[in-house]
């Protein structure tokens, strides 16, 4: 192992040969002793350092002791005057990343190099020192660094500037003092110095919008030499454009001319950066887009894959928002389908699918079919998703697209890919009625030969819902029953459920389904047997063919109207006993923010008898709290608790907020009070309420708070009766009444006598939204259809002039207190119309679904169409009343 | 987006995907095994592509990788998925050409390992902590080469040998075409 570098093994394959063959950490560390020789052999030392670096590079780690030992011996090498060796010393010091007390050893050597006459020494010593130094040392070398920034040697200046960029993360206050020098370096004639200086200057000033704007203004007029610096400047310019977007009215966008000018730059890097920046402009117009699209189109036919990729990726993004702008590139795009680079081909395909029109679909599908066989699954998934959205866009073309999906479903593929296809088919079946029958048959054929249990069960479940409603349900039975014969227990069990659903809905099939189900009673798996028994009993499988009653249908098809998380918690809490588990006891409210988080947000605790660490949902906590108070125990089940409403300004003497608890015929106000005065103790705390503006409410019970010491929250309660089931509204004015006693802050003892006092609180309103629970539905369309139009109420409203469509949508959502579904509460930033889906439960356990369509015109007048479906006519009307009076 | 262009890593692997020299600048791969599995994934996915005449490009998870192969060496430069692809490819080209100059046209694994010190210095001169230091291959190579020459070596000789190297490089390329 003495001279491995000259060891040329002749007996090994040439390919196997490596100068580091058989290298071993222990041996190299031994070799590192040459660093301590009085007569340094610089060549040998360089070789040893290379070996150490090789080991580190291969992922070998040194122990603390080993690293320290190597570091100390390396520091000896500063004696050598060999430039090559010195370079290796710099490298290994950076790799060893010495600790603070070790850094001191090399500091003086490095500082000497920083002031050396050799530029290479200066530049490298700066980079090494800045890499390993900490804040304290930095103040010592700051002076040299400032000088280095304006050094006439570009390598030195760049080294100092780049080090500055890194140091800004850890020592911003020091680096910020260098801005004069950095400013000077921005004007440097050396290309890369300018780039590094610009990056540093921007980072120093990034929180000062005005300064950034000035910087951009002056530089966009001047000359920026390096393409890299130009790219940076384009990024900063888009930032300025974005931040000034708010006040710029229509008309010419500031700096757009600069960006457009960059499209004619000689460096492709800059052209692309500018084109991309233009396409990403907020609310970009077609006129602004055109020149950018034109240059990107040229890139599409470049011989360089990187350029083609960059262009097609950007155009793909543009196609999502401005498909028309990209159609000009379609011909170039089509030739990319056969691109060697499959990433480029996939991006081209998906772009075409987004921009394509109805007439080009067939041709496109033909091209894609050839292409699918030779790309990886992840790309196929992208294509499948693009085809799905294309099909939804052109429902008339479903036949071609559905055929394509079923063909690729039959081919080889992994789980994710197959799942994407199945999901797409399911969505198409749901949304395009004509596609239903053929789609279901494709799925049936697929499960005949499907290796994924998850997909089989999903499809069987879906078949159970959709199959019975088709014109000829009997043809699916064979496919389903085959599963019972050929599959694993999980799939068999779900096939049994599906059979039962056919039996329940199609009376003519009932006898045959019963025969099949009875056969399943002898299955080897108990879940399959259990299900078969259950369904035979519920469907009345004693041979008589009876009309399936609605309870059974509900059981088979009704969606679970409780959130699964809550059901899981309730089941975990359920202790096996005589009493059966009651699904109605599961809370329906989605778990709101846990109390602990709320407390973290506001410094004043809202005060509930729960420890913050306990992971109890607010609903559970309230229910527990209220049921512990005997006065309220006969009110029945808690329907809803509101979020706390503050009744005092922040930072006042007493902090009070209120939670409204709604019961069937009662309302309980829970006042959470906090005393913020250390010198006071409050006793007999109660809220006096004037309910003259809430006629339908009458006070029935109150529970005062005996004592409210400093900074310990407590609650007082008031209960009102109201007509049962009626969503009565009203306004309550509140006054906090109490006896105040002085407290000696040093001893903490209160005086004997107290004084009666009162404190005015803000008014509290009970609003219609208090009677509505936010309950999401997971498939709004299905829920809407199954609710039926019996109690549908539709009306239109003018909402007047609004700030924006988003603001109008949010106002209505908050007014109604319903749960937005399927993310429809989020609007695209500049959309002119929007549909929002809401769901919830009205008091009396009446399900409500709402479909809101909004439109906004150029004068910002908002109109809204409100369609309500519910299980009760009165409730549908009530929802309209809320909006009408809101 | 308004940040400085940054490089996540530069990899130089051999024809079996083993490391010749690698340098990571981001914290995306905290452990050596994370780094190795990234290298393996990149290597296997790019292995079959022809990246010998022009640099190729691919996406992995949330990164963009540009790559170029020569003999039994595979060069990779990785950036974030929002990075300007052309900046990444400029860095790759700089690295690729600088190695070509430093190894005097004999770019293969054996030569690279025998001159590993030059390769490591070359990486050090291209990117510092993720920030692009230099992209011009001639400048990079001259910075590296000036170190490997003994202090006493006459300057003129150094430039001549460099010029020779460049010339040989150009010759080799024109022959390849």
Interface residues (C-beta under 8 A of the other chain):
Chain A: X14 X17 X18 X19 X20 X46 X49 X50 X53 X54 X57 X58 X59 X61 X81 X82 X83 X84 X86 X87 X88 X91 X120 X127 X131 X155 X158 X159 X162 X163 X165 X166 X192 X195 X196 X199 X202 X203 X206 X227 X228 X231 X232 X235 X236 X238 X239 X268 X269 X272 X273 X276 X280 X303 X304 X305 X306 X307 X309 X310 X313 X340 X341 X343
Chain B: X1 X2 X3 X4 X5 X19 X21 X22 X32 X35 X36 X49 X50 X54 X55 X56 X57 X58 X59 X66 X84 X85 X86 X87 X88 X89 X90 X109 X110 X113 X114 X116 X117 X120 X121 X124 X128 X129 X131 X132 X133 X134 X135 X143 X146 X147 X148 X149 X150 X151
